[in-house]
Amino acid sequence: MTLYGIKNCDTVKKARKWLESNNQSVTFHDFRENGLTVEDIQSWVKQVGWEALFNKRSTSFRNLSDAEKSDLDQDKAITLMHSYPTLIKRPVLVFEQQIYVGFKAEQYQEIFQ
């Protein structure tokens, strides 16, 4: 099981704390420090859709140029998420071939029951 995110993100911190307090062994991958491949992002998009993965409410999105923000589609979103990983909604949990985006204690409780 791998949890992807950035270490200083509050939501990622909550997810890591929840996993630890529920005795779940997890590998943490900081995609700001360790990067992501286009293939990683494409496989996540294939499972959850680019709209679920792409964070339009982030500071990173607000800092994009108007040209980058316009005419968003799957290919452009994947390219932007690869160039600016902080555009990815966090955390991304990969567990038993499934992808879970974001953190809600109730959802994690369901996953690990």
N, C-alpha and C positions, 0 to 999 in steps of 0.2 A: 504494500500500500504506500502510495506517495501523495504527499500534500504539497501542492505548488502554490507559491505566493511570494510575498516579500516580507521579510522578518519584522519590519516596523509597522506593518498594517494591523490596525486594531482587530479587524475581523479575523485575520489569519492567527493573531495571538489567541483569540477566543477559541478558535477551532483547535489549535494545538493544545491549549489547556484542557479542553473538553476531552480530546483523544487521550491525553496523558492521564487525566483523572479517571478515565474509563478503561484504563489498562490496554489501550490499543497501541501497538507498536507501529510507528509510522516513520518513513523517510521524508525529510523536509527538503524541498528543492526551491531555493530562492532564485526566481527567474530573472531578477534584476542582476544578481551577481553571477549566476551560472548560465543564464540565457535559456532559450528555447529554440527548437528547430521548427521550421515551417511545417514539417511532418507532424510534430506534436500538436500544433495548433489545428492543422487540418483534421487530424483524427478526433480532436475534441469537438470541432465544428460539425463533423459528420454525425456525432452522437447527440449533441445538444442544440445545434444551430448557432450561427454566428451572432444572432441577435441576443441570445442568452449569455454568450461569452463576452461580448463587446460592451464595455461600460461607458455609456454615453453621459453618465453623471459624474465622471471622474474629472479631476483637475487636468489630467493629461489630455482628455478630449477637448476641454475648453481651450487648452493651449495650442491645439492644432490650427493650421491655417484654414481659411474658408474653403480653399480648393480641396484640402484633405478631407474636410467634413462633408463636402457636397458629393452627391451621387454615390453614396455608400452602397456597396453590394458585398456579397460574400468574399469575392477575390480581393477587393480593395480592403475590406475589414481584416482579412488574414494578413495581408501585407503590412497594414498599419500596426496590428498587434505584434507582429514579428519585429518591426522597427521600434515600437514603443510598448514593451511588455506590460507597462502599468495601465494600459487600456483594457487589460484582461480583468474581468470581474473576479474577485478573490474571495476565498481560496478556491482552487480546483483540486478536488480529491479524486484520485484514481484508485478504485478498489474493486477487485474481482472483475476486471474488464469494463467497469462502469465508470462514468464521469459524473461528478456532482459539483455544481458551481454554487459558490456562496456558502454561508454557514448559518444554520438554524439548529439549535440543540435538539429540537423535536425531530428534524430530518435525520440527524446523526443517530439519534436514539433508535429510529426505525431501521436504519441501515445496519446497525450493530446489535440488534436484539437477538 
